[in-house]
Structures are given as C-alpha cells and as structure tokens.
Amino acid sequence: MALALCELQFRDKLNAALAEVSQILEVSRHPKIPQNVDHAYEDKYLLAESLTNVATASQVNCLAALGLTREQLGQLCSWTGQHAVRLNFHAEELCAFDSLKTREVEGPKRVDQVSTTSSVFGCSNSTRSSKVVTKITEYFWKFDFRYELVAVRGVSRLPEDQLVIRSRKGSQLIKTVSKSAPYPEVKMTPATYDVNIGWLLQHIEQREEITVPRFRVDRTHAKCHTPRRNREIEEAIQYFLAFHSWAEKVSSYIWKLLHADVNESSVDLSLMSSEAIFVPVLPLFEAVSSSRRAQSPSAAEAPPATPGDLSSPTQIFARLPHEVSESALLPVADRNRLLEHEWRCLMTRYGIMSEALSSRTEGLITYAEMALHATLQHSSDVYQQYTRSIDYIESMLRSQLIAAIGKVLGPGDFAEYMQFHNRKLFGEAFAPVPFCFAVRQSEFHSPEGTVSICLDPDADPITTMVARGTSSPMQFALGASVNITFGGDRYLHAWLCHKFSDSALSQAFLVSRARQFSSMIVLVGRIASARVFEPKHAAIVQNKDE
C-alpha cells in the first residue's frame, strides 16, 4: 500500500512537471512518460544513464551557484586522481557578554478621589494620583559566528590543499533579562559536516567552456541485471544519498541560525523554499518519428554566450554533450534546455531573495544564508526525484513483465517449472521425487503414518534427489546407561531450493502424520558417526496426530 501511494505521488509530480516542460519546448513536441511510448529495452538503460547525467550536471550547477569557479572545479578534478576530495562545512560561534542597561518602565497613572468633611464649609473632595515604576535590567550579548564551505584534498589542513567556495561571518546583539548567556560563552564548533565528492568528480569532464557528465552503465558486467540493478547505478545512488544527508545537515544549521536572529519575524520564510525551482531530472520519452529529429546537432553543444557570467539565466556550468541517438530519449538539446530552465529558476529565486533582504547586510541571516539554504534544499529535491525516477524504470519493467506473463511469479512457480524440466532432464531412476515416506515396521506391516517435508504445512512435499541403501544398525542413548539400537533403510536427500535475490530463504516444515489407532516416535538430530545418532528433538505421534 505504501509503495503504491509513493508511486501515485510520483506520477502526480511527473504530470505536473510535464505541464511545465510543455512550456519550455516547442508546441509541436509531445514528451510522455516512458510507459506510454513504444521503446526498446536498451532505451531503459539509456534513460537510466540520462537521468544520472542530468542529476550530475544539476549538482555541479548548484555548486557553481554557491561559488564554485571553473578554475576550482578543474583543480578538484586533478586532485581526485590520487586523493579523496570532500566538501567540508565548518561553523564557529562565540557568545560573549557585551553590556548591561537598566531602564525604568512606568505603569499607567492611577487617580483616586478622596472625600473629606468640614464643619464650616461642608463636604469637599480631593484627588490623589499614583503610578508604579518598574526597574528592568537588560543584558546584551554579542553573538559572533563564522562558517566556511571548503573543498579539501584528503585529510590535509594545509592552505594549498583547501579551496574556499563560500564563507561569511557576522554578529548579532542578543538581549536577555537574566544573567544566563543564551549560548555558551566559549568558542565552539557547532557544525562540521563532510561529504566525499569523489564520485561526482570522477564522472565529469571539462571541455573548454563547459563541464559535461560522462556516466555509463557497464552492461557486460556479471552483476548488471537491469537498468536499475547494476553496480554503477548503485554507486550513483549511494553518492547522491550521502550528498543529500550532508545538505540536510547544513540546511538544519542555517535554519537554527534563523531562529537565533532577533529579527526573525521580519524574514519571509517562504523565500527559503525550493519548491519553485524546477527539477530537470525527469523520465521522459518521445516517439522517434517526432519532428524533434529535425533539430541541428549544434544546438546541444552551443557554447554559452557569456562565459563566466553566472548571473546570466542561460549560463550554466554543466550541460550534456552532443550525441547521435535514435532512441526514444529526449534529444540532448532538450535535456540541456531543462538544465537551463533549472538555472533560470535558481537565479530568479536568488534575485527575489536579494531584493527582499537588501537591507539585511549584517546579522545572522542575510541573502547569503537564504541562498545557501534554498540551493541545498533544491539539491535534496534533485536526489529524491532521481531515486524515484530510477525506481520508476524498474517498476515499469516489472509491470511490463507481469503483463506479458499474466501473473507475478514466485519461487513456487519456478519450482513447478523445474519439476516439469527435471522430468525431461533426468532418467526415471534418478528423477527427483516428493519427500513423503510411509513409516512401517516392515514391508509386511501396514504404515503407521507418513513423514514429509513441505514449505507450508498444507502444501505438497518438496522434491528431492534420493539415494537409498542399507547399512549396519545404529544406536542412540536413551539415558546414561540405556542405548537403543535401530535399523532399516537409509535415505540421503539432496534438495535444490529456489529463491529470488530479493526474497528470503523459504522455511521448511517437517510434517508427521499418524493413522488412526497407530503410533510412532519421530527423532530429529544429527549423525555423529557411522553407528551413533544424536537426537536433538523427539515427538510421539499417534492416532491421527499431525
């Protein structure tokens, strides 16, 4: 039920995104969700690669919006060949006593009328006024903070191994009515968050004025099962998850700074939202016969008009390289348009925040913190959309297989098929047989009952390959001084249990059934030697017991 609800929510978001995409592309274009477009199985792999490349480009652009330059990105790419490269967000705070002020607050004036009596002039009235003056002592604390977003090579702390991407420091006077400091009066490190970005740097390539992602799935690898279940996609998801967790921690710290700001009520919290920023990671297909093929290849690879100007709504760091493909994917030029629209939305959000917070150049929360929070939240939105889109490919593949087969296959269905296959593969003397045996004293006696192994107490017995033989009698200890000797036929069974990779191993049941007016003893244990049996469990089964 939960999975169905998540898929329904994803479909709703995808349909809403399609309405926005229709405004970005030409009116003659009709992209659709993949399940509504005829496509080949290879197109699913291409879609998974495209989603990963777009998510990679989107994250590079987000880092560029936070202050990463092309020169810094090139330096990071050169580091990643021999060292781990990580993003480090480090913050420091200091709260110290600043001053003390005392002021008096006058309460409302109170006027009382007093009556007095005089024997000569009669009764006369007089008034008396009073008021309460409250003395208030206020304590002022200077709260200083500083944070840095730094790219670090390995674990080094040397300046040449660090690149500062973004930093700011500020201060705020905090007023209290008690001597207790609102924050510890010593310098501390409230936030130090790291994330390894080696995967990102290994899957991008710098080409003149642009950065292009270069992610591919190795379809020939032994562990490549589907477009979703392969080593490369798993590594990508793990990286984006780690970056998402890091972004959430940094965003939480920025949110905490907001609540420490004495002017918090004057801040429009909706400015920190990333909902209005377009997410370009969309699983979309389009019919190959569409007029989209008439696009010129140069449109996808045209260099930015104003290199280095990040304020330009069309200037982005990373975009997809041109490629010739006859798949059902959207052309590269269109996917780059989605990335450019994401950048425009991000720059528009920056402009709104800059205008709204133009008067707040000091204090804890300024335009810089709001932009950092919104950008990191957007990167988390990209991660969530990416994982849902990748899972959608697997869900679509599963739905198509179920529609083609007509049912959901389980281990039991595969076991039935193998029984049918084994009848052709094995000779009659060696074919697997059901594990169900009659228990009797000898061949001249009627059975006392049956013993079988089933995957469910009410299901048919499992089928095993059996080797039968006789051997010398065995014995087991009934007590310290009593041994019981028993004989009979010996059976050695081999059972091939079928399971899917995402399912648990089937649980088997030993089922014993006794006939009416019959009884038997069932022992379960291990063979210690050729003549000794060590029972671990025992049961008396009698008179229709099961």
C-alpha positions, 0 to 999 in steps of 0.5 A: 500500500505504501509503495503504491501511494509513493508511486501515485505521488510520483506520477502526480509530480511527473504530470505536473512537471510535464505541464511545465516542460510543455512550456519550455519546448516547442508546441509541436513536441509531445514528451510522455512518460516512458510507459506510454511510448513504444521503446526498446529495452536498451532505451531503459538503460539509456534513460537510466544513464540520462537521468544520472547525467542530468542529476550530475550536471544539476549538482555541479550547477548548484555548486557553481551557484554557491561559488564554485569557479571553473578554475576550482572545479578543474583543480578538484578534478586533478586532485581526485586522481590520487586523493579523496576530495570532500566538501567540508562545512565548518561553523564557529560561534562565540557568545560573549557578554557585551553590556548591561542597561537598566531602564525604568518602565512606568505603569499607567497613572492611577487617580483616586478621589478622596472625600473629606468633611468640614464643619464650616464649609461642608463636604469637599473632595480631593484627588490623589494620583499614583503610578508604579515604576518598574526597574528592568535590567537588560543584558546584551550579548554579542553573538559572533559566528563564522562558517566556511564551505571548503573543498579539501584534498584528503585529510590535509589542513594545509592552505594549498590543499583547501579551496574556499567556495563560500564563507561569511561571518557576522554578529548579532546583539542578543538581549536577555533579562537574566544573567544566563548567556543564551549560548555558551560563552566559549568558542565552539564548533557547532557544525562540521559536516563532510561529504566525499565528492569523489564520485561526482568528480570522477564522472565529469569532464571539462571541455573548454567552456563547459563541464559535461557528465560522462556516466555509463552503465557497464552492461557486460558486467556479471552483476548488471541485471537491469537498468536499475540493478547494476553496480554503477547505478548503485554507486550513483545512488549511494553518492547522491544519498550521502550528498543529500544527508550532508545538505540536510545537515547544513540546511538544519544549521542555517535554519537554527541560525534563523531562529537565533536572529532577533529579527526573525519575524521580519524574514519571509520564510517562504523565500527559503523554499525550493519548491519553485525551482524546477527539477530537470531530472525527469523520465521522459520519452518521445516517439522517434518519428517526432519532428524533434529529429529535425533539430541541428546537432549544434544546438546541444553543444552551443557554447554559452554566450557569456562565459563566466557570467553566472548571473546570466539565466542561460549560463550554466556550468554543466550541460550534456554533450552532443550525441547521435541517438535514435532512441526514444530519449529526449534529444540532448538539446532538450535535456540541456534546455531543462538544465537551463530552465533549472538555472533560470529558476535558481537565479530568479529565486536568488534575485527575489531573495536579494531584493527582499533582504537588501537591507539585511547586510549584517546579522545572522541571516542575510541573502547569503544564508537564504541562498545557501539554504534554498540551493541545498534544499533544491539539491535534496529535491534533485536526489529524491526525484532521481531515486524515484525516477530510477525506481520508476524504470524498474517498476515499469519493467516489472509491470511490463513483465507481469503483463506479458506473463499474466501473473507475478511469479514466485519461487513456487512457480519456478519450482513447478517449472523445474519439476516439469524440466527435471522430468525431461532432464533426468532418467526415471531412476534418478528423477527427483521425487516428493519427500513423503515416506510411509513409516512401517515396521516392515514391508509386511506391516501396514504404515503407521503414518507418513513423514514429509517435508513441505514449505507450508504445512498444507502444501505438497512435499518438496522434491528431492534427489534420493539415494537409498541403501542399507547399512549396519544398525545404529544406536542412540542413548536413551539415558546414561546407561540405556542405548537403543539400537535401530535399523532399516533403510537409509535415505540421503536427500539432496534438495535444490531450493529456489529463491529470488535475490530479493526474497528470503530463504523459504522455511521448511516444515517437517510434517508427521502424520499418524493413522488412526489407532497407530503410533510412532516416535519421530527423532530429529538430530544429527549423525555423529558417526557411522553407528551413533545418532544424536537426537536433538528433538523427539515427538510421539505421534499417534492416532491421527496426530499431525 
